[in-house]
Amino acid sequence: MTYNFFMNYIQEFNEYYDELYPITEDLKSFYNSLISCYSSPVKFLRIGCGTGNFEHYLAKLGHDVTGIEDFQEMLESANRRRKFPNMAIRYFFMTSLEMSRFLGKSFYNIITIKDNRIIFIHDPILMRKFFYDCKNLLAPDGKIILHLNNFTLYKPNPMAKLPQLESMRVKLFTQLWQKEEGLYSMDMDLETSTGRILSLLKDTKVFPLTKDQIKELAIEAGFSSIEFYANYKMEAFKDESENLIAVIS
């Protein structure tokens, strides 16, 4: 994915990343249900793998895991987790735009992009390319898992506040802005327990995908099945759901 922003406090964000995006029991159950559809080891690709916490969890279960990330600091954290040499896990400093050039075609059972990372592919043409690239990288029975906010619910006029993320030590505030028709940007601020405010993103271009847009892009790229859920408990998606999880195959 591509970014048009500055991130002044990437080291601090890196420190709090696992607290803000934890591996919950619902997340584990959701992926365990997907894993059961394939022979082990399941081949995973995570786009925007962050600090590698989720990838490390999957690799410990015996699966073959690839993570790509375009923040060098986060990739270094991910690599520090690789304590056991026999784990099938690898990380690459790479954007989603590059993955079709360097990763194996028809190889992955599950491709995941979580936590709104997909919306930073802010160009509609590049977003279309993303879905085609995923189709080429997936094995014939493979699936894409998208996790993002429900941007039909959070429609800026001209600004919308996304749900706040927080842990014992930090809070993450996100604002979505509409600059003009079809053009959106995002601001993101981190507040520490001491009250310090760190500006992570400012006026960063985004493409806030909606359910209908995901369906259109997936069908155009050659996918035939799209299921939508409100959360990792696989509850039915509704117009008022805060989050959207798409399972595309």
C-alpha positions in Angstrom: 0.0 0.0 0.0 1.1 3.6 -0.5 1.1 6.4 2.0 1.1 10.2 1.6 1.8 11.3 5.2 4.4 11.8 7.8 4.6 9.6 10.9 6.6 11.5 13.4 6.2 9.0 16.2 6.6 5.6 14.6 8.7 4.3 17.4 6.1 5.2 20.0 3.3 3.7 17.8 5.4 0.6 17.4 5.6 0.3 21.2 1.9 0.4 21.7 0.9 -1.5 18.6 0.2 -4.9 20.2 -1.9 -3.3 22.9 -4.1 -1.5 20.4 -4.5 -4.5 18.0 -4.5 -7.5 20.3 -5.0 -11.2 19.4 -8.4 -11.8 21.0 -10.1 -15.1 21.6 -12.7 -14.2 18.9 -9.9 -13.5 16.4 -8.4 -16.9 17.2 -11.7 -18.7 16.9 -12.4 -17.0 13.6 -9.1 -18.0 12.0 -9.3 -21.5 13.5 -12.6 -22.0 11.6 -10.9 -20.9 8.4 -7.9 -23.1 9.0 -10.1 -26.2 9.4 -11.0 -25.9 5.7 -7.4 -26.6 4.6 -4.7 -29.2 5.0 -1.9 -28.2 7.4 0.3 -26.3 7.1 -2.0 -23.5 5.9 -0.2 -20.9 3.8 -0.9 -17.4 5.1 0.0 -14.0 3.7 -0.6 -11.0 5.9 -0.5 -7.6 4.2 0.5 -4.9 6.7 1.8 -7.3 9.3 2.8 -4.6 11.8 4.9 -6.1 14.7 4.2 -9.7 13.6 2.3 -10.7 16.8 -0.5 -12.4 14.9 1.9 -14.0 12.4 4.0 -15.4 15.3 0.8 -16.9 16.8 -0.1 -18.6 13.5 3.5 -19.9 12.9 3.5 -21.4 16.4 0.4 -23.4 15.4 2.6 -25.0 12.6 1.4 -22.9 9.6 3.5 -21.4 6.8 3.3 -17.6 7.3 4.5 -14.6 5.2 4.2 -11.1 6.4 4.8 -7.9 4.4 5.2 -4.4 5.9 6.3 -1.0 4.6 7.3 0.4 8.0 10.9 -0.7 8.6 10.6 -0.2 12.4 7.7 -2.5 12.7 9.3 -5.1 10.4 12.3 -5.1 12.8 10.0 -5.8 15.7 8.4 -8.6 13.7 11.8 -10.2 13.0 12.8 -10.0 16.6 9.9 -12.4 17.4 11.4 -15.2 15.3 13.1 -17.0 18.2 12.6 -20.6 17.0 14.5 -21.4 13.8 12.2 -24.2 12.7 9.1 -21.9 12.5 7.9 -21.4 8.9 7.7 -17.6 9.0 9.2 -14.9 6.9 8.9 -11.1 6.7 9.5 -8.8 3.7 9.9 -5.0 3.5 7.3 -4.6 0.7 4.1 -2.8 -0.2 1.0 -4.4 -1.5 1.8 -2.9 -4.9 4.9 -5.0 -5.2 3.7 -8.3 -3.9 2.6 -9.7 -7.2 6.1 -9.3 -8.6 7.9 -11.0 -5.8 5.6 -13.5 -4.1 4.5 -16.9 -5.4 1.5 -17.2 -7.7 -1.4 -19.5 -6.7 0.4 -20.2 -3.4 -1.5 -18.8 -0.5 -4.6 -20.3 1.1 -5.5 -17.2 3.1 -4.5 -13.5 2.5 -5.4 -11.2 5.3 -5.3 -7.4 5.6 -6.6 -6.1 8.9 -7.2 -3.0 10.9 -8.2 -0.6 8.1 -4.8 -1.0 6.4 -6.5 -1.6 3.0 -7.9 1.9 2.9 -4.4 3.4 2.5 -4.4 2.1 -1.1 -6.1 5.4 -1.8 -6.1 5.3 -5.6 -9.1 3.6 -7.2 -7.0 2.1 -10.0 -4.5 0.7 -7.5 -7.3 -0.7 -5.4 -8.6 -2.6 -8.4 -5.1 -3.9 -9.0 -4.9 -5.1 -5.3 -7.9 -7.4 -5.8 -6.5 -8.8 -9.1 -3.1 -9.3 -7.4 -4.7 -11.2 -4.5 -6.6 -13.4 -7.0 -3.3 -14.3 -8.7 -1.5 -15.0 -5.4 -4.3 -17.2 -4.0 -4.5 -21.0 -4.4 -7.6 -22.1 -6.3 -9.5 -22.6 -3.0 -8.0 -19.5 -1.3 -9.7 -16.7 0.6 -9.1 -13.0 1.2 -10.0 -11.7 4.7 -10.6 -7.9 4.9 -11.1 -6.2 8.2 -12.1 -2.5 8.3 -14.6 -0.1 9.8 -18.0 0.2 8.3 -17.5 3.3 6.2 -21.2 3.5 5.2 -21.9 4.2 8.9 -18.9 6.5 9.4 -19.5 8.8 6.4 -17.7 12.2 6.9 -19.7 15.4 6.5 -17.0 16.8 6.3 -15.5 14.8 9.3 -16.4 11.5 11.0 -14.8 10.1 14.2 -13.9 6.4 13.9 -14.2 4.2 17.0 -11.5 4.9 19.6 -9.0 2.2 20.3 -7.4 2.1 23.8 -5.4 0.1 26.2 -4.2 0.7 29.8 -1.5 3.0 28.6 -2.7 4.7 25.4 -5.7 5.9 23.4 -5.8 6.1 19.6 -8.1 8.7 18.0 -8.9 8.6 14.2 -10.8 11.2 12.1 -11.9 10.7 8.5 -12.3 13.8 6.4 -14.0 14.3 3.0 -12.1 17.0 1.1 -14.3 17.0 -1.9 -16.5 14.4 -3.7 -14.6 11.1 -3.8 -11.5 12.4 -2.0 -10.8 11.4 1.6 -8.1 11.8 4.1 -7.3 10.6 7.7 -5.8 12.1 10.8 -4.6 9.9 13.6 -3.5 10.9 17.1 -2.1 8.9 20.0 -2.7 10.0 23.6 -0.4 8.4 26.3 -1.4 7.9 29.9 0.6 11.0 30.8 -1.7 13.1 28.5 1.0 13.5 25.8 -0.6 13.8 22.3 1.4 12.3 19.4 0.3 13.2 15.8 0.7 10.0 13.8 -1.1 10.8 10.6 -2.1 14.1 9.2 -4.1 14.7 6.0 -3.3 11.2 4.8 -5.1 10.1 1.6 -7.4 7.1 2.1 -10.0 5.1 0.2 -12.8 4.2 2.7 -14.1 1.1 1.1 -17.8 0.2 1.6 -19.5 -3.1 1.5 -20.9 -2.5 -2.0 -17.5 -1.3 -3.3 -15.8 -4.5 -1.9 -18.4 -6.7 -3.6 -18.0 -4.9 -7.0 -14.2 -5.0 -6.9 -14.2 -8.7 -5.9 -16.6 -9.8 -8.6 -14.6 -7.8 -11.2 -11.4 -9.6 -10.1 -13.0 -13.0 -10.6 -14.1 -13.9 -7.1 -17.4 -15.7 -6.9 -18.3 -15.7 -3.1 -18.3 -12.8 -0.7 -19.6 -13.1 2.9 -19.8 -10.2 5.3 -19.7 -10.2 9.1 -20.0 -7.6 11.8 -17.1 -9.0 13.9 -14.9 -12.0 14.5 -17.7 -13.8 16.2 -19.2 -14.0 12.7 -22.3 -12.2 13.7 -24.4 -11.0 10.7 -23.3 -7.7 9.3 -25.9 -4.9 9.6 -26.0 -1.3 8.5 -25.3 -0.1 12.0 -22.3 -2.5 12.6 -19.1 -0.6 13.6 -16.8 -3.0 11.7 -17.0 -5.0 8.5 -15.2 -8.3 7.9 -15.3 -9.6 4.3 -14.5 -13.3 3.5 -13.9 -13.4 -0.3 -13.3 -16.5 -2.3 
